[in-house]
């Protein structure tokens, strides 16, 4: 039997303790063998925004996950000759590990907009999706209200510290989870840097040191 692997894509600008908490919780709840963090070179939906160099974001992810043996940083999107969409990345990873079951991890904001993503129906029907939500975000019906009925039927609400049942893992589903309790956003961190505030409790110490060393988000370099 193949491995169970989660794919956690995103900008990670910068990676913070909320990202790590989600990763750790999902690894345990779904009994995964590994979790890949996949920084996007330039996310398709953020091509008009200014974000840190993908190589800085890659370095910060490597520092943040160095002491977590089940967390790996993938350069698959940074090395791609084009700027791949999520479905293309998932297809490539599945080809490289044909016997593995892939779980795609996304945040609540991304899930709300997933109907605007390229071939989003394939993402939701060909791969398990784990939506990381903060407690009390929305009720399940509202959270999946933008999806067609057949896709809503695939949604399983695991909020309230519920774990997936073995029978649900037999088929492809979209799981709503609230394993994250750290109220941190990348925007908060960038604003804290710009205003000279400490990053203690927001990012891993090595990431804070890296941000300071390269003066990221301060507008000085």
Secondary structure, 3 states (H helix, E strand, C coil): CCCEEEEEEECCCCCCHHHHHHHHHHHHHCCCCEEEEEECCCCHHHCCCCCCCHHHHHHHHHHHCCCCCCEEEECCCCCCCCCCCHHHHHHHHHHHCCCCEEEEEEEHHHHHCHHHCCCHHHHHHHCEEEEEEECCCCCHHHHCCCCCHHHHCCEEECCCCCCCCCCHHHCCCEEEEEEECCCCCHHHHHHHHHCCCCCCCCCCHHHHHHHHHCCCCCCCC
